[in-house]
Amino acid sequence: MPNENAWSVITAPTSNSLILGVDFPAAGRREAGFEDLAKKMGPAWSGHGFLQTTPPPVRLADRPAGDFYTEHWLRDGAWEKYEVVAVMGYCVGGVYAAEIADRLAERQGTAPKVILFDAQVTDLQLLESEIHKMIGLAGPVFSADEAEHARKRAAEIVGTPSIGLLDAAVEIVGLYREMASIAFQRIGLADARRDEVVLLFESYMTWLSAASQIDPSQGFGRSLAITSSDYADLEKSGAATVVDASKALGRRISLEIGHVDLLRDDSTVRALLDHAEF
């Protein structure tokens, strides 16, 4: 098997054929993940093993280069015993999926299919949006003044002239910790639990920041891209993370389902069965 420290097994391989899923999985998230998709595909993918990325233990202070994650996932393990037939990416995971597919095409001599779900790239506004998401999920835990303070501070951080993504991410994590401290104290949860949540958020910010250093255009260009109605709305609004990604996508299938259900909806299964044979 490929490096077990870098991949989690969704479906154990029964042959030498593998599907890889690139995502940042987190317990309790609302969005469906590749485990949900594998269950929905059922016997259609029974001849393939399905592995999902495990994020490496890296911090923002380490300032990982763009290929750090890819190197982590593709080194070690018996890769020569397997053929990767498809690499799938969810959101910003699509950036890494494109690079992994390019590397594997050189290594194994055949190019895996690239299948992307609501593919995005990273920019400063994406980092800012994570604070808005936190405020939304917290609901009435924050007062109106506290929520507005966090929104304004996030906007100030990403609006700082000449600020780089990594430096902005460090500041966003600091703001997240400030707001998490208020929330956890207010609802009576221990500081140790807060620290776990902040560390997970920092890990996610590191993942987003490193992705900004990768040019996914080659993999995006030969991809099958499956997109949600939310993705289309973001595209119409001019959100750069979506607009920039969508310009580079290959064949695209737009579905009338929400982003959170994209990896568990029957229409996604039908799209894959009809257009992603491997």
N, C-alpha and C positions, 0 to 999 in steps of 0.2 A: 504493500500500500504506500501511496505518497505520505509525506511527513504527517504523522498523526497529531503533532503539536500545532500544525498549521491548518488542518482541515477537520471538520466534524462530519461524521457519516450520517447522511439522511437515509440512504438506501445502500446497503452493502453490495459491492459488485459481485455478480454471478458469472461474469465473463471479463474480458480485458477492456470493455467499453465503459467510458466514464463521461458523466455530465458534471460540470462544475458550476456552482452558484456563488456569485460574489455579492455579498451584502454585509451590513453591519448589524448582526442580530442582537437584540436586547430583550430581556425578559419583560413581559408586560406591555410591549408596544402595541398600538392599535392596528398598525399595518400588517397585513398578511405577509408571510415569508415563504421561502422556498420549501419548507416542510409542508406548508399548506398546499402548495402547488403540486408537490410530488404525490400527496394523497389524492388530489383531484385527478391527476393523470392516470393513476392506477396502473393497470396492466400494460398500457401503451408504452411505458418506460421500464417495464420489468426486466428487460434485457440489459439495462445499463445500471452501473453504480452511480449514485448521486452524492457528491461531496459539497460542503459549504465552507467558505472561508471562516477561519477563526482569527480575529484581529490580534496582532502581536502586542506584547506588553511594552508599549513605547509611549513616551510623554512628549508634550510640546517642547519642553526644554531640550530634548534630544534633536529637535529640528530635522526630522527624517527627510531624506531626499525623495524625489518622486517615485523612484523605483524601489524604495525600501520594502514596501509591502509586497510587491511582485516577487522580489528576490526571496523574501521570507516564505512565500507560499510555494515557490517552485524549486527551492533547493531541498536536497535530501529526499529519501524515499525512492521506491522502485518505479519511477515514472516510465522507464523503458519497457516495462511489462504491460503498459496500458496505452490505449488510444483514446484521447479526449475528443469526443465527437461534437460537443457543444460547450460553449462557455456563456453563461447567462449573468447579466448584471442588473441590479435593481437600484434605481436612482443614481447617485454618484458612484455606486458600485459598478455601473456601466463603464466608467472611465478605466477602472482597474481590469474589468473583464476584457476590454478591447486590447489592453497591453498584454494580458496573459495569453489571449488568443494569438496575438502576433508572435510572442515568444514560442509558444507551442507549435505554431506552424513551421518555424525554423527547426525546432528540435525533432519533431516526429515526422516531418515531411508532408503532412496533410494539414490543411487549415481547418480548425474546428469552426462550426457555425457560431456566429455571434448573435445572441438573442438578448435584446435590451427591453427593460420594462420601465417606462417613464424616465428615460435617461436624462441626467442633468450633469452639468459641470459646476465647479465651485467658484463663487465670487464673494466679495465682502458682504453683499446683501443677503446671501444665504446664511452666513454666520449670524447676522443681525436677526434674521427670521427665527432662529432657534430661541432667542429670548422672548420674542412674541409668542412662540409656541408654548414656552414654559408658563408664561403669564396666563395664557388661555386655559391650559390644563389645570392650573392652580385654582382657577375660579375665584371664590370669595375669600380665599386665604389672604390675599393682598388687598389693601385698601386702594381706592382709586388713585390717591396720590402716590403710593408706592409703585403701582403698576405704571403710572405715567413717568415716574422717575426712571424706572428700568428701561422703558422704551426710548426716552430721550437720551439716556446714557449710552445705550446700544447704538443709536444713530450718531452720536458724537464720536464714538470709537471708530466706526467704519467710515465716518466722514473726515477723520484726521488726514490732513494732506500727506500724501506719499507713504501712508502706512502700508506695510506688507501684510499678506494674509496671515502669516504665522504670528506676527506681533499683534494683529487685531484679534486673532484667536486667543492669545494669552489674556488680553484685556476682557474679552467676552467671557472667558472662563472665570476670571475674577469677579465679574458682575454676576454671573450665574451663582457663584459661591455665596456672594453677599445676599442674594435673594433667597437662595436655598436655606441659609442660616435663619433668616426671618421666618420662613415657612415652617421649617422643622421645629424651631423653638415654639412657634405658635400652636402647632398641633401635637406637641409633646413627644417628638421622636428624638432619639439619641444623636449626639454629634457624630458618633462612629458611623451611623447609617447615612447621615448627611455626607460624610466624607466618601463613602462608597459611591453615592449617587454622583457627586461632583467628579470623582475620578473617572466614572463611566462617561460622563459628559466630556471631560477633557480628552479621553481616548477617542471619542467621536469627532471632536474638533481637530484632533491630530490627523485622523483619517481624511477629513474633508480638506484640510490644508495641504497635505501631501498630494492629494489628487490634482490639485491646481497646477502642479509641476509636470503633469503628464499630457502629452498631445495624443488624444484618442482618435484622431480623425480617420486614420487608416481602418481601424477596427469598426468605427461607427459607420464608415462608408459602405462596408459589406454586411451590415447588420440587418436583421429583421427586428424592427422596433415596434413594440406593442404599447400603446399609450392610452391613458384614461381620459375621461371628460375633464377632470381637474387639471390635467396636463395641458389640454387644449385651452382651458380658461387662462392658465398662466401664460401660455404662448400669446394669446390675444392681448393680455395685459402688458406685454412687453418685458416680462421677467427675463433678465439676461441669462440666468442659469439654464432656462428651458429654451429660449430662442437660439442661443449659441449652439446648444446641443442639437436641436432639431434641424438646423441648417446642414449638419454633417451626417444625419442619419440616412441609411439606405432605404430599403423597403419599409413602409410604415403602415400599420393597421391601427386605426383609431376605434376605440370601444366606448360605448355609452355606460361606463361604470366608474365609480369613484376610485381614487388613488388607493385608499386603504384596503379595498377589496380586489385589487388588480390581480393578485397572485392566488386568489381563491374562487374567482367567479367562473361560472360555466362558459361564458363567452370567451374567456382567455383560453380555456382548454380547447374549445372548438378552433380557435385561431391557430393554436399550436399544432393540432392534429391536421389541419388543412394546409398549413404553410411552413411547417418546420419539421420536415421528415428527416430522420437520421437513424 
